[in-house]
């Protein structure tokens, strides 16, 4: 019953989703370290240290309540810390912790091992460039809605 689909943008999106589901990161018991939602939030905070929570929620296209839930969980797990804004005492800035940095190093090694022997340097560089272009365009498209 599994009939191959013709090449299309749907096929591309479907494969991106399927590959991302295989790229998990589990603890010693086999349980995921972070949920996909937490991963999305932490990725943004890691790439934008000092961001405001509202700006981060908007940037990752999450409802404030969903963002807040993921943020609270990341704080409880020790991956994100809040700091008072030095310019505005009412505002809070988000920063990744040392534990988040350590986790990222482990994730780097884990994912590198997963892809070793599957993706060569040329393929990697081409795919990174293409996926970065797709991500940037989708973020921009969403921003202008």
C-alpha positions, 0 to 999 in steps of 0.5 A: 500500500505504500506507494512512492509519491512523485517529487514534490514540496509535500515529499520534501516537507514529509521527509524533513519531518520524518528525519527530525523524528529520528533525531531524538536525544534520550537519557540513560533510561531511553526517555527524551531529555526534552520535548519537541516544544522545549527543544524549540524554545531552548534552541531560540534562547540559545541562539538569542541569549538575553531575549525577552519571553514575549519576543521569543514566543512570537519568534517561535510562533507559540501561543504565550501559554504554551511558551510559558509552560515550556519555559517553566519546564526548562527552568525546572530542568535547569536549562534556562534562567531568567535575569532582571533586565538592567534597563527595565526592572519590570522586564526579564531576560532569558539565558541558557545555563551551563547545563544547556551548553553541556547538553548541547555538546552531548547532543552534538556528539550524539547527532554526529554519531547518528549521521556519521557515514550517512552524510558526507561533507558536500551533502552536509554543506548543501543540505545546511544551506538549503534548510537554512534558506527554507527556515529563514523564508518560513520565519519571514513569511510567518512574521508578515502574516 
